[in-house]
Amino acid sequence: MEYESSQTIYYDFNKEAFLIADKTKKVRDEKKINDTSVFREFVSKFTANKGALIGFFAIILICIFALFAPFLTPYQYDQIQAANQNLSPRIPGVESLGIFNGKIMGISQYEKTNLKNTYYFFGTDTLGRDLFARTAMGTRISLFVAAVAVMIDMFIGVTFGLVSGFFGGVMDLFMQRIIEILSGIPSIVVVTLLMIVFKPGLVTIILALVFTNWIGMSKLVRALVLKQKEQEYILAAKTLGASDFSLIFKEILPNIFGSVIVMTMMSIPGAIFMESFLSFLGLGIPEPMASLGTLVSTGYKKMMIYPYMIAIPVTVFVILMLSFNLVADGLRDALDPKMKNV
């Protein structure tokens, strides 16, 4: 409202409106400060865990290796070269140190005229295929399976657990019976049944993960939801007229998200192991595709004569599994310390 004198125009402001606006701004500023403090605390706790930090950088290095290693070798992962069979690892510059010099028991097949300037960083297999390129391809498949496992946990496991735990009653009873049936079927049986319909390959493994991999996540989320929905903030939100969708995804999910992230990271090694184990048995990735499981299976048959064939993929597999476990432990301690003894 305004009124006018002979020289000056005066405005009448609502002081209460200014006080409310100022209070709202302070609340928003405090929320930003709290969010920043929580993130800094998380980063501080995670970086203080040396094992988690080592695992994190190891995963980054493995990802770089999987993406860029094929560009460092002129050979394709499925390229067969009969003349270059069973060549041990040979790396330029390092061979002068007496390691990775292409020799087995003091004997080198690189002495042939056409191989003197040839280098295979990880050696070759019984068909003359470059193990460096094949290990990189196998690592890609393992990382892809890890990404698929994360998506399955997030979309199927979390959603199933949220709905089952929040609505309860008959719906919860029905959904838990489904989980009991699925969890009672071994993964090998699921894969075997899928192989009747589909050929062995990545699609079969992904479908097997879709059937079984999310069960542990759904159980955890259901237990957390049952606990959270009895809290006072949920009662307050219901009193204010919040919908079920709002209660689930705006109130409950943000409060259990830390535990979900931790559980997701812990499920990744299991998914990678499942793919490698199935490939080792011949139920997973078929030749000429390469996975860490198929490389271990092939190298196992020649381990007494050419130990490098099994040592290299096993080393990459162990580092990958151990790194994800270390990162999962670090996230557990940083995001949800209460789960440390679970």
Buried (B, 14 or more C-beta within 10 A) or exposed (E): EEEEEEEEEEEEEEEEEEEEEEEEEEEEEEEEEEEEEEEEEBEEBBEEBEBBBBBBEBBEEBBEBBEEBBEEBEBBBBBBBEEBBBBBBBBEEBBEEEEBBBBBEEEBBBEEEEBEEBBBBBBBBBBBBBBBBBBBBBBBBBBBBBEBBBBBBBEBBBBBBBBBBBBBEEEBEEBBEEBEEBEEEEBBEBBEBBBEEEEBBBEBBBBBBBBBBBBBBBBBBBBBBBEBBEEEEBEEBBEEEBEEEBBBEEBBBEBBBBBBBBBBBBBBBBBBBBBBBBBBEEBBBBEBBBBBBBBBBBBBEBBEEBEBBBBBBBEBBEBBBBBBBBBBBBBBBBBBEEBEEE
